[in-house]
Amino acid sequence: MRRFPEGFRWGTATAAHQVEGNNVNNDWWEWEHREGTVCVEPSGDACDQYHRYPEDLRLLGALGFDNYRFSVEWSRIEPEEGAFSKAALDHYRRVCAECLANDLEPVVTFHHFTTPRWAANDGGWHDARIVDRFARFCERTVEHLGDLIGRACTINEPNVVAYIGYQVGAFPPGILDADLWRASYENMIAAHRRSYEVLKAGRGEFPVGLTLSMSDYQPVPADDEKAIATRDTIRYFAEDVFLESCRGDDFIGVQTYSRTRVGPDGQLGPEEGVPVLVMGYEYYPESLAATIRRAWEVTEHVPVLVTENGIGTDDDEQRRRYVERALHGVLDCLDEGIEVLGYTYWSLLDNFEWAFGYGPRFGLVEVDRRTQERRVKPSAYWLSSVVRANALSDGSPG
């Protein structure tokens, strides 16, 4: 057996808009229903976790996990600028308390892709006022919840929000503008820094960090100088500007699913013969170890927490093989002396995957779209056995 260190953390993750249902007051709800977007379907009731969270947390605790990463929905807590809902804050306090009742550390994300309509329609993330607005939201929320929080993530994948929203057009606001993209980058970095200080100064004592979408960027050919230079430029603006801003934080959240192949003239598609998943990227579990090493290096040794890793597939045995190979990579990183704090599988439930709708199935737990019934998949029981043993079979991963 290959053993993980004592105290290694094991969790799963979700995001409010993807599981709660009926978050009607944020930019994503409006985006899903706007004519002409690439969204294949609206989120609707999602997994109804806003009401069913006790059932989900009992299930997660019974599987032996020790933490649950979820997000608080800004648009519920501050439905209009400066108007805070005590009822919504009380709801998330109950979620935190229910986590603790099931021996789960609450890992709270303060922004996971969704922004209140009032803020999105009044400048959004390309307007510098968002920094003060987000800091105020964090300040009010941590005052209400902070004593129950085990770990906090400020902003989830700011690089994705900015790039897909302003360069691709598949996320709100869907404005293709390079200047606004750069402004949103600057504002998200500033918002992370401000919210980090706000959360550290607020109620409770807990580690704080940012979570970043990362890919294993590989030059093709591997020794081609122009391909390497192109890779380095793309990777710098995609990841490094954020990693550099996190130096000195309590942890960096690494979120990885695949690799990105880069030729001399830009990004390449999947390699011939490598399986391609429903999200359009390659089956490449080795990417996790590569991005852990990269985050450790660029942040100058900020402890790494894997805050998302998983696979969208209808083949549950493929899910098990993917996670097994990814976890062997984590163990390799630990053997190299990298401080990896834990592993968080994305996601607990089959949920709403943004513009892709309900097609990609990342969950350890299946959700019946008609009845909301939960069914634990075999991969969940396998991962539960790894969690309970805090160890992985040293046989060759599938």
N, C-alpha and C positions, 0 to 999 in steps of 0.2 A: 504493500500500500504506500502511496505517496501522501503524506500528511500535510495539512495546512497548519499554520501556527496557532497556538492557543489564543483565543480572543478574535480570530478571524470572523468577520461578520457575513451573514447570509440573509439576503432579502429578495423581495420582488418589488416591482414598481407599477404604478399606473399614473395617469394624469386626470385631473378633474373633468375636463371637457370630454375625454375619451370614455369615461365610465359613469359619470354621475347622471347624465341625462338632463335635457331641457335647460341648458345654460344659455338662455335666450338673449341675454344682455351683453354678450361679448362680440368681438369682431368676427370670430369664426362662425358663430350662428348666422350672422348676416351674410358672410361669405358663402356658406353652404347653400343659402337660398337665393343668392344673386344669380341672375340669368347670365350665362356665358362663362362661368368659371369652370375649372377642370374637375370640380368635385363630382364624384359619381353618385353620391347620395348624401342626405343630411344625417346628422347624429341622432336626432330624435330623443328617444328615451335612453339611448346608449345601453348601459348595463344596469341602470337604475340603482347605482351604488349610493347615491345620495340617501336612499332609504334602506338599502340592503347591506350597508357596510358592516353591521354586526355579524351577519352570516359569513361574509367574506373574510373578516378578520379571525373569526373562530376557525374557519377552514385553514387559513394560512398558519395560525398558531399550531393547529393539530398536525400540520405537516412538518413542524419543527423549525421553521424559519425564525430568526430573532429580530427582524426589522421589516418595516413596510414603508416604502417611499411613495408618497402621494402628494398632490398639490392642492393648495387652497385657491379657490376661484375668486380672483380679484373683483370680478363684476358682480358677484353675490355680496361680497363684503362691503364694497363701495359702489353701489349701483348708480349713484350720481356723484359728481365731484364734491368731495368734502362731506358727503352724507354716508355715514358708516352704519351697517346693520348689525346690531347686537345679536339678533336672532341667528344670522349667518355665522358670526364669530362663535356663538355658543355651540352651533352645530359642529364646527371644526374642533372645538374644545372637546366635545363628546367623542369625536373620532379619535383624537389623541388619547383620551382616557380609555376608550375601548381597545386601542392598540396595547396600552400598558396592561390592561386586564388580561390580555392574551399573551403576555410576555413578549410583546413586539415593541421595539424601539420606534417611535414615530420619527420618520425622516421627512421633513416638510419642505416642499419646493414652493417658492413664493411666486414664481412666474413660469408657467409651462405652456407657452405658445399663445395664450389667449389674453386679450387686453379689453377692458371695458369699452363699450361703444362710445361713451362720452369722451374718453381719452383718444381712442382711435380716430374719431371723427374731428378731433381738434388738434391735429398735428401728428398723432401717433408717435412711433419710435424715431422718426426723423426730425422731430421737434425737441429742442433741448429742454423744454419744460417737463418732459416725461421723467427726467431724472429726479426732480423734486417730487413729482407726483408718486412715483414708485417708492421713493424713500419714505414718504408720508404713510403710504399703505403698509409698508413693512413695519414702521414704527407702531402704528395702531394695532396691527395684527399680533406682533410679538408681545405687546403689552398684555394682550388677552390670552395668548397661548404659550408664551415662552417658558413657563415653569414646567410644561409637559413635553416640550420638544427635546428629542434626543440628538438630532443633527439637522442642520438647515442647508438647503441649496437655494441660492439667490435666484438665478435665471437659468432656465433650461435651454441649452443649445442656442445661444444668441447668434451664433454664426449661421444656423439654419434659418432662424426667423428673418434675419436680415437678407441673406442671399436669396432664399426662395421667394421672399416677399417683394424684393426690389430688383432682382436680376433674372429670376425665372418666371415669376408671376403666378405661381401655383399656391401661394399663401397670401393672405391679406397683408398689405393693401393692394397687392397686384399692380404696383406702379413700377414700370421698368425705367429706372433712372439711376445712373452710377453715382451721381452726387448725393442723392438721398440714401443710397446704399451705404456710402461712406459715413454719412451723418448718423445713420442708425447704428453702425458699428461703434462710432465714438460714443454715442449716447448709451448704448448697452454696456460698454466697458465702464463708463462713468457711473451708471446705475448700479452695476455690480459693486464697485468700490464704495459708493455711498451706502448701499444697503448692507454690505458687509459690516461697516462701522456701526450702522444703526442696530443691526441684530446683535452684534457683540456688546453693545452698550445697553441693550434692552433687558427685559425680564428673563431670568433663567441663565444658565451657563451651558453652552453647547458648541460643538465645532461648526464652522460655516465655510462653505466653498461654492464654487461655480461648477456646473456640469456642461461639458463640451462634446459636441458631436465630432468624432475623429474617424479617420480612415487611414488604412495602411497605404500611403502614397508610394508607388513603385515606378521607377523610370524604366522605360522599354525602348531600346535594349538597356540592360542594367548598367552597362559601362559607357553609354553614350553621353558625352559631356553636355550636349544641348538638351537631351532629355532630362538629365539630372538638374540642369539649371532651370528648365521649365517646371519640373516637379517642385523644386525648392521655392520658386516664386508663387506657384499656386498654393502650396502648403502653407507658406508664410501668411498669406492673406486669409486662408480658410481657417487656420488653427493657431499659428504661432503668436499673432497679435493678442489673442485672448490668453494663451498660456503664459505669455510674458506678464500680462496684467495680474496674474494670480500668484506671482511669487510672494511668498510670505503668508499665504492663506493657510487655513487649518488642513485643507485637503483639496485635491482637484478631482472632480467627477469625470471619469472617462466613459464615453458611450460609443461603442463600436459595433459594427455589423459586418463590414466587408472591407475590401481594398479598392483603390483607385489606380488604374494603370495610366501612366502619362508618357506620351511620346514627345519627340522634339518639338512638335507643333501644337501640343495640347493634350487634353484628356482623350483616352482611347476607350473603346467599348470592352465588353467581357472577352476573355481569352477563349479561343475556340476549344471546345471540349470540356470547359469548366461549367458545371451546372449553374443556371441562372434562376433566381428565386422570383416569387410573385411581385416583389417590390422593384425588380429590374436589375438588381445587383447580383454579383457572384456569391456562390456558397464558398466562403473563405474564413473559417473559424480562426485561422492563424493570425488574422488581423488584430485580435485583441492583445496578444503579447506584444506585437510591434508598436501599438499605440500606447500601451502602458510604458514601454521603454521611452518612447518619444515624449510623453507628458512628464515623466520623471526627469528627463534631461533638460527640457526647455524651461520648466518651472524651477529648475535648480534644486530639485529634490524635495518638492512638496509631496507629502504622502498621497498615494493614489487610492481612490475608492472607485471600483467599477460600479457605476450607478445605472448603467443599462448595457445589456448584451443579450442577444437572443436571435430568434429566427422566425420569420413568418412562413408557415408551411402547413399543408394539410397532412403531411407525413410525420406522424409523431415520433417514429423511430429516427427519422432524419434530424428532428429536434434534439433527441437525446445524443446522437452522434456529434452534432454541432457543439453542444454545450460541453460534452466530455473533452473534445479536442481543445476548445477554448480554455477550459479549466486546467488542462495540462500546460498550456501556455502561461497561465497565471502562476502555476507552481514553478515553471522555469524562471519566471521573473523573480519570484521570491528567493529561489536558489542563487540568483545573481546579486542578491542584496537589496533589491528594490523593495521599498516599504509599500506593500499592497494591503490595504486595510480590510477589504471585503469584496464580495461579488453580489451583484443585484441582477436578477434575471428580469428582462422585459419580455412579456408582462405577466402579471398575475392572471388576467382574464383576456379572452378574445374580445377585443374592443374596437372602437371607432378609430381607424387609422387615417385620419385627416382626409386629404383629397382622394385616397384610395377607398374610403368607406369601410365596409365591414368584410371586404374580401380577404386581406391578409390576416392570418390567424397566428398571432404570436403567443397566445395564452398557454399557461400551464393548466388552465381551467377553461373548459368550453362553456359558452353561454348560449342557451337556446334563444334565438331571436324572437320567438313567439311567446314563450312562457317565462323567460328569464331564469330558468332552471340552470344551476351550475353542475358541471360534471368534471371531476378531476381526471386528467389524462394520465396515461402510464408514465410519461416523461416526468410528471410532477412527483409521482411516487419514487421514481429513480433518483431524481435530484434530492428528494427528502432523505433518501438513504445516505447520499453523499454528505448532506448537511449534518445528519445525526452522527455520522462517523467522523466528520471533519477531515475526510480523507477520500482519496480517489484510487481506484485500482491502478496498479502500475503496469497493467497490460497495455498493449498498443491500442490507442483510441481508434474507434471506427471511422 
